């Protein structure tokens, strides 16, 4: 059996609220804990009306406190937005409070638009360059005490100093991310649900590039994918109409709370919209438990994924919970 996990963006539905979305995340995490899911990750996005998950470290603490077994982590902390010392200390605190249950997933992008990214970083000394590797190197130097003598940070300790950083995962959707994850010795979580690069090739590149590190001695690959499971194919298709409209709107620069299936089905799609929906549906696994299983198993086999991490961005919270229940039963 391939391990199953949850990626949660705390989706905000129309006629609901961000506060309710965050409470829904804790409720779903409790269910995932009972169902035997391996880990529960929360995302970092900013200035997006459909996503309430903007502070993963806070949500990780809340979710870990509300559950008993499941690993809880970030999918991910967007490292360009944060000082490495801040990340190190927050995740050491989480690891101290919930030993061996915390994951540190890191992202290379800011998780937002350019202006919001500037607002997040404007006190940090912004560079137009991709400085992820510099920030990651600083994070690891803080952990391994590898700053040379005389370096300004050589006497800086991430507190609590007697607690190790949790296992590190790199999120990605490209061949570059796959190669980088291998080279830095991180576990790798590939975002198949929005990537344009083939998942099986990304996983191959990652394993071929892997070098052991203090975080991981051998490669570990997670396949991130979007699943909508319901009692019947027809019901799953109806629920997924929310995903369809959200995808079309985002392609047009419209970032709105998730529409109900009724609103989504009544939307006046242009031919170009319908083409976008059809293309996006090729990345989704939608249907009854049997249909979803038949869709996922070849993908898992092709990628040789060690774990499948599922996101389900639909309107109704109870339907989302039911989707995870059915998936757990189908792939047990």
Secondary structure, DSSP 4 states (H G I P E B T S, - for coil): --EEEEEE--BPBTTS-HHHHHHHHHHHHHHHHHHT-SEEEE----S-TTB----HHHHHHHHHHH-SSSEEEES-EEGGGS-HHHHHHHHHHHHHHSTT-EEEEEESS-SS-HHHHHHHHTTS---SS--HHHHHHHHHHHHHT-PPTT-TTTT--PSSTTSPPPEEEEEESSHHHHHHHHHTT-EEEEETTT-SS-HHHHHHHHHHH----SS-SS--EEEEEEEEE-SSHHHHHHHHHHHHHHHHHHHTT---PBPPHHHHHHS---HHHHHHHHHHHTTEEEESHHHHHHHHHHHHHHHT-SEEEEE---S-HHHHHHHHHHHHHHT-
